[in-house]
Amino acid sequence: MFNILLIEDDASLFNEMKNRLSQWEYVVSGITDYQKVLETFTSVKPHLVIIDIQLPKFDGFHWCRMIREHSNVPIIFLSSRDHPTDMVMSMNLGADDYIQKPFHFDVLIAKIQAILRRVYNYSTAVPDLKTWRGATIDFERNQVAIGQATVELTKNEMWILKLLMENKNQIVSREDLMTRLWDDQRFISDNTLTVNVNRLRKKLSEIGLNNTIETKIGQGYIALEKENQ
């Protein structure tokens, strides 16, 4: 599941695009404060950005420059203007595509899919994503997201979750967890393992993922595919 940051100040167009993109299982975020676009970008950590050129405060070219100072994330420009110079400037700033309004949503979807395939499926930057009980787990970014809620995990917490996810509905012993973490040079002790698992449970519950990791006393832990009835 890919995250898309849509920088579009036309509320009706934003909502329509968000609904259409959500049908393709993209997670869409928007901007609430156009003086803090970069802060939102940093928080959302999108896999792709769609920017309108005409925006409040600063135009889309400005924010493209700001984003490019921090990231090579794919960027698609939207514009109701038909000046060739806009397209040229967009490409010179590092945009991946330029779409003129009004546009057909099938064309937008096709362009998004093509860019995501090129950038993530055929390069070393492919995101390591898994879905679990309605949530998306991004092992590369140490994030778990469900709906609009996202929680950040520490590297140890994410590594524990990853090991449990590799053996869903099966008991993973504490010894195996500590051995795997030790071999990965994370040097985790028995007490530290307990602390990390408890913190992991708490963070997952904050976004509604309750009763996801079950303790088997004297044996280990299980990542449950479905909640026990």
PyMOL commands that set and color helices and strands:
alter all, ss='L'
color gray80, all
select helices_A, chain A and resi 11-23+37-44+60-68+84-92+105-121+155-165+174-183+190-206
alter helices_A, ss='H'
color red, helices_A
select strands_A, chain A and resi 3-7+27-29+48-52+75-79+97-100+129-132+135-138+143-146+149-152+172-173+213-216+220-223
alter strands_A, ss='S'
color yellow, strands_A
deselect
rebuild
show_as cartoon
